[in-house]
C-alpha cells in the first residue's frame, strides 16, 4: 500500500491544484451572474463535496452504492471542470492581449473583448458538448493492428493482443470490461498481455471481472505486469486478482513460450516509492535464462513495461517493448503536456534495426469517464517470420 508520507503529500498537492481550479470556476461564475448569498452557499458546498468525493468514495467503499455514486459525481465534475479550464484559458489570454494592445496603441478596443458572462458561458457550453462527445468516444474502443517482421521467429506468425490501463474499479460497472473483452475475442490472439493498471481502486467484489477474464483463453496464455495503480490499490490484492483472472504476472522475470518467443516483464518503476517490491533492475533479469527463456540473440523477446521509457542498457536484450500509462493524454489539449513528459508518441516506433516500442493509448479511462481525440484501443501485434 502507499506509504503514509506519500499519501499525505499526494492529498496536499491534489487539494491545492484541484481546489484552485474550482476556485477559478467559482470566480468566473460570480463575475458572470449575480448570485444570492443563500444560493452561493449551496454552490460552495457542492464544490467542496465534489473535491472531497474522490476521498469519500474510497473511505465508504464498504457502502458499495454510495461509493459508486460519489465516484461518478466527483469524476464527471472533474471532466467538466478540466474542459471548462481548457476552453477558458485561451479566452483569458485573448482578453489580456487585447488589453495590452489597446494600452500600447492608446486606443479603446474593449468592444472586441468578451463580456464577463460570455467568458463563463462559452467555456461552459463547450465543456458540456465535449464531455458528451467524450463519453461516447470512451466507449468506442478501436482495434489497432501492427505487423512486425523478424528472422527470430521459428513459426510463420504469432499474434499478441495487448490491453492496458483498463482501470477497473468503482466506475467500471457500465460494461467497460465487456466492451474491451469483446474486442479481444474479435482479435483471436495467441497471447493476451496487460501492460499495467488493470485495477484502479479497491472493490469489495471483483468476481464479475474475474469471470469475464476467465472466458478469454488464448493458446499460449495471458501475461501481465504491475502498473503504478496496482500498487495504489495494494500489491497483494492486485496479484490475487490477476491470478484469479488467469494472468501470470511477470515481476522481473523472463519466460519462454513453447520455444517460440520470450516474454519479459517488470514492475512499474514507481513501485519502489510506494511499496516493497522485487529488484527492478531490467539488465540483471533480462540477461538471465530465467525459466528456460533463451537470450534475445536467439529468439524474439517481448518486454512488458508499464511506462514508455526504454532503458539504454536493455536495448540489446529486447526486440519489442509494449507499454501504456500515458492514455495519450486521455483528452485534448492535455495530451500536449503528456507528450512533453513522454516523447515517445502512441503507436509503433522503431528505435533501432531490431528494436521497436509500441505505446498503447489505453483501453479504459482514469478519473473522468471520457476521452477526447484519444480513442481507447485494443492492439493486435502480429509478429511475422521474415
N, C-alpha and C positions, 0 to 999 in steps of 0.2 A: 504494500500500500504506500501511498505518498507520505513522505516524512512530514512531520508537523510543521517544521520551519518552512518547507517548500509550500505547504498548503496555505499557511498564513501569508506568505509572500504573494502567492497567486491571487488570493482573495483580495488583498490590498490593491494590487495592480488592476485587477478586474473592476473593482468598485470605483477606483479613481477614473479609469478611462471610460467605462460604460456609464457611470454616474455623470461624468462631464458631458457625454453625448446627449443624455436625456435632459440635462440642464439646458443645453443649447436648444433642443426641441421646445422645451417649455418657454424659453425666452422668445423664440420666433412665434410661438402660438400667442403669447401675451401681446407681442407687438402687432399681430395681425387683427386681434379681436379684443374687445372689452369684455373681460370675464369677471363676473361677480365673485366676491371672496368665497362664498359657500361652494360654488362650482369649482373654483380654483383649488380649494382644499381637496375636493374629490379627485381632481386631475393629479395633484401631487401624490395623494395616497395610491392612485393607480400606478404611477411611475415608480414609486417605492416598491410596490408589490411586484411589478414585472422585473425590476432589478434584482430583487431577492428571490424570485421564483426559481432561479437556477439552483439555489441552495435549498429551497423548500422542497423541491421535487426529490432531492437526494435524502434530506432528513426524514421525509414522510414516505420513503419507499415501501415501508410496511403497509401503508394505506394505498393500495395499488391505484385505484381510480383517481384519488386526489393528486397523487404524484404525476400521473399521466396528464391530467388537466392542467396542472401547474406547469409542466414541461412544455405543453403546447402553447399556452398563453405566453409564457416567457420567450420562447423561441420564435413564435410568429411575430411578436412585437419587435424582437431583435432584428428580424429580417426587414420589417417595415422601416425601422429606425435607420438601419445601415443604408437602405436605398434612399431614404429621405436625406441623409447626410451627403451621400454621393451626388444627389441632384442639387442640393442647396449650396454645396461648396463652390461649384463653378459660378453660380449666381452671385455669391458673396465676392468672389474675385472680380467678376464683371462690374459689380457696383463700385468696388474700390477703385478699379482702373478708370471708370468714368469720372469718379470724384477727383482723382489725381489729374486727369487730363483737363477737366474743367477748371481746376485751380491753376494749372500751369498756363492755360490759354486765357485765363481770366474771362471765361465765357460760361454762362449758365446753361448747362446741358442736362440738368437734373430731370428734364422731361423724358429722357430715354432710360432713366433708372426705374426698375420695377418698384411698385409700391410695396409697403410692408406686408400687405395682405397677399399680394402676388408672390412675394418671397416665401410665403408659407404655403399657399395653395398649389402653386405649380410643382414644387418638390413633393408635396404630399400626394397629389394626384398621380405623378409619375411613379412614386414608390408603390402605390396600390396597384397600378397597372402592371408594373414589372413583377411585383410579388405574385399576382395571379398567373402571369405567364410562367414565372419561375417555378410555381407549384406544379404545373403540368410538365415543364421540362425535366424536373427532378424525377418524374415517373416515366419519362420516355427514355428508357435505357437502350443505348445503341450497342451494336456488336462491331468491334473494330478488328479487322483481320490483317495479320502481318505474316510475311514469309521470310525466313532466314535460311540461306543455303550454306552448307558446311560439308567438308570432306570427313568430318569426325563422326558421322552417324553411320552405324552398321546396318540400319534398315532404311527403307525409302523415305519414310516420313513419320514424324512424331508430333502429335498435336497437344499443346499445353493451353489450358483455359485459365485465365487469370482474373480473379476478383480482388478488390482491395477497398479499404475504407468503407466497409458496409455500415459500420456504426450501429449495430443492433442495440436497442435499449428501450427506453420508455416510449419513444415516438415511432417505433417500428411495427406497431400493431395495425398499420394501414395496408398491410400486404406487401411491404417493401421487399422482404426476402422472397416471397412468392414470385414477384416480378423478376428479380435478379436470377433466381434459380431456373425460371422458365427459359431465360436466355442461355443459361449454362447448358441446360438439356439440349437446346437447339444447336449448340456448338458441337456436341458429340465428341468431347475431348478424350484423350488417353490419360491425361493427368489434370487434376484441378489444383490450383495453388491460390492461397490467400496471402497477400503481402502486407498484412498488418491491419490493426484497428477493425477487427471483426466485431468486437464489442465496443460499446460506448459507455454504458452505465450499468450499475448493478440492478438486476431484475430478479425478483423473487423466484420466478418460474421461467426457465429457458426451454422447457420441454417442447414447446411449439416450434422453436427454431431448430432444435436438435432433430426432431422428427423430419423436418423438411430437408435438412442436410443428409440424413440417412438415405434419402431417396436418390442421392447422387452417388454413383459407384463407378467411377472410371476404372478402366482395366488396370492401370498402374498406380492407382491410389490418389489420396488427397494429402497435400502438404501445406503447412502454414508457418509463418513466423510471427513473433510478438511485435506489435507496434507500440507507440507510446501510450495509447488509450488502454491497452490490455493491462498496463502497469498502474494506470489510474484506477481502473476497476479493481484490480487485485490479481497478483500473479497466480495464486492457487486457483481462484475462481475461473480465470481465463483459460488456464491449462486444462482444467476439468471440463469446461465447456467444449474446447476444441477436441479433446479426446472423445467425449461423448458424441460429438458430431462426426467423428470418423477421421479427423485430421491427425496427421503426425506432425507435431511441432518441432521444427529444426532449430535447436539452440546451440549455435556454434558447432555445427556438425555437417558432414557430407555423407550422402547415401548414394549408392549406385542402383539404378533402376533396371533390373533384368539384363544387365550387361549392355544397355543401350545408351544411357546418359547418366551424368552425375547431377544431383540436385543438392545445393548447399543452402544453408540458412543461418541467420544471425539475429539476435535480439536487437531491437531499436537502441541506438546509442544513448538515448535519453534514459534508458532503464537504469543506468548506473547512478543517476541522480535521484531516482525515486525508490529504488528497491534493490535488494541484494540479488545479483544475477551472476551468471557464468561469465568467464573471461570473454570479453568482446573482441579480442584480437583476431581479425579476419585472417591475417597472414599465417598465424600458428595453425589453425584448424584446416585451412584450405590446403596447406602443404601436406597434411596427413592423409594417408589412405584409410580414412575412417569408415568403418562398416563395409569394407570391401570396395569402396569407391576407388576408381582409377584416376590418375592425375589428368589434368586438363590437356596435357600434351597428347594423351592417348584418346580421350573421349570428350565430347562436348559437355561443358559444365554450365549449368544454370544456377545463378546466385539470387536467392530471395532476400531482399533487404528493404526495409520499410521506407527509409528516406532516400531520395535520388542523389546520393553522394557516392562517387566512385573513388575508392582508395587506390592511390597510385601503386602501393605495394602489392595490391591484389590483381592488378590488371592482367598480368601474365598467367594468372591461375584460373581465370574465369573467361567465358565466352559471351554470356548474356546475363545482364543483371535486370531483374524485374523489381520495380519499385512503385510506390504510391505516395501517400502522405499529403501532397500539395493540393489535391482536389481541383487543380488548375484555377485556384482562387475561389472556386465554387460560384461566385457571381462577380461579373464585371461591374465596376472598374477595379475591384480589389485584387483581381488576378494580376494586375500590373505590379503590385507590391510583392506578390508571390514570386514573380519572375526575377525580381531583384535579389531575393534570398536564395532562390534555386535557379541558377542559369540554364540548367538542362530543361528544355521545354517538353511538354507532354508529347507522347508518340515515340517513334523509334529514332534513336540517334546512334550513328556509327562513330565510335570513338577511336578505333584502330582497325587494322586489317581483319582481325578475328575477335573483335570486342564490340558488343552492342549493349545499349541500355534501353529498356522500354519503360516509359513513365506513364502509368495508367491514371486517367483523370479521376478515378474513384467510382465505385458502383452505388454508393449511397450518399447521404448528406450528414454533415455535422452541424448542430445548432439549428438555425433556420431551415425548415424543410423545403428549401428552394434551391434552384440552380439557374443561373442566367448567363448564357453564352458559354456554358461549360457543361455540356451534356454528359450524364453519367454513362459509364461503359462497362461492358464485359469484353475482355480481349482474347482473341484467338491467335496464338503464336504457332505457326506451322514451321517446324524445323525439318528441312528437306535435305536429303543427301545430294551433294553437288555432283 
